[in-house]
Each structure stands twice: as structure tokens, then as C-alpha cells.
Amino acid sequence: MTQDEIAAVRSELEEFAVEVFEPFARNDQRRRGQVYLRGLLTDGQRKSVEPMAARLGKDGNRQACG
């Protein structure tokens, strides 16, 4: 998915992520889970953390997530 496609469904994706990550004990874990989920959906062959973070821009900044 492109960033524009993700933006178009972001609210629905966030609702889904709330359900999936609700059992996580800490808020930062839930937030990182949501960002990771968006990263998995972005275009790009490499799905490791660093390339996904680069594609997500500010949202993918690991230090900003914590």
C-alpha cells in the first residue's frame, strides 16, 4: 500500500489495531504495535524495522514512539 492508500483507511486501521493490541500491558507497546502494523502494509520488499521506519517517516522514528 502507498502512504496515500494507508491514509485513506487509517481510521479503520487504527480501530483494528486497538482491538489487536488491547491486551498489551503498556501504552507504548500498543502504539508501537500500531506503527508496526502500518509498516507491514507499506510498499517495499524489506519488512524489517529499519526500512519500515524509513518509509513511515516521523511516525516510524523509533525514539519518537517511546
C-alpha positions as CSV (number, residue, x, y, z in Angstrom):
1,M,0.0,0.0,0.0
2,T,1.2,3.5,-0.7
3,Q,1.2,6.2,2.0
4,D,-1.9,7.7,0.4
5,E,-3.8,4.4,0.5
6,I,-2.9,3.9,4.1
7,A,-4.0,7.5,4.9
8,A,-7.4,6.8,3.3
9,V,-8.0,3.8,5.6
10,R,-6.0,5.0,8.6
11,S,-9.0,5.4,11.0
12,E,-10.3,1.9,10.2
13,L,-6.7,0.5,10.6
14,E,-6.4,2.3,13.9
15,E,-9.7,0.8,15.1
16,F,-8.5,-2.7,14.1
17,A,-5.1,-2.1,15.8
18,V,-6.9,-1.1,19.1
19,E,-8.6,-4.4,19.1
20,V,-5.5,-6.4,18.3
21,F,-3.1,-4.6,20.7
22,E,-5.6,-4.0,23.5
23,P,-4.1,-6.9,25.6
24,F,-0.7,-5.3,25.6
25,A,0.1,-4.0,29.1
26,R,1.7,-0.7,28.3
27,N,0.5,2.2,26.1
28,D,3.9,2.5,24.3
29,Q,3.6,-1.2,23.3
30,R,0.2,-0.6,21.9
31,R,1.4,2.5,20.0
32,R,4.4,0.6,18.6
33,G,2.2,-2.2,17.5
34,Q,0.0,0.2,15.5
35,V,3.1,1.7,13.8
36,Y,4.5,-1.7,13.1
37,L,1.2,-2.8,11.5
38,R,1.2,0.3,9.2
39,G,4.8,-0.5,8.4
40,L,3.9,-4.0,7.3
41,L,1.3,-2.7,5.0
42,T,3.6,-0.2,3.2
43,D,5.1,-0.8,-0.2
44,G,8.6,-2.1,-0.1
45,Q,10.2,-5.5,-0.1
46,R,12.1,-5.3,3.2
47,K,9.8,-5.6,6.2
48,S,12.4,-5.3,8.9
49,V,12.2,-2.5,11.4
50,E,14.7,0.0,9.9
51,P,13.3,0.0,6.3
52,M,9.7,0.2,7.6
53,A,10.7,3.1,9.9
54,A,12.3,5.0,7.0
55,R,9.1,4.5,4.9
56,L,6.9,5.8,7.7
57,G,8.8,9.0,8.2
58,K,8.1,10.7,11.5
59,D,5.7,8.0,12.6
60,G,8.4,5.4,12.2
61,N,11.0,7.2,14.3
62,R,11.8,4.7,17.0
63,Q,12.8,7.3,19.5
64,A,9.6,9.3,18.9
65,C,7.5,6.1,19.6
66,G,8.8,5.6,23.1
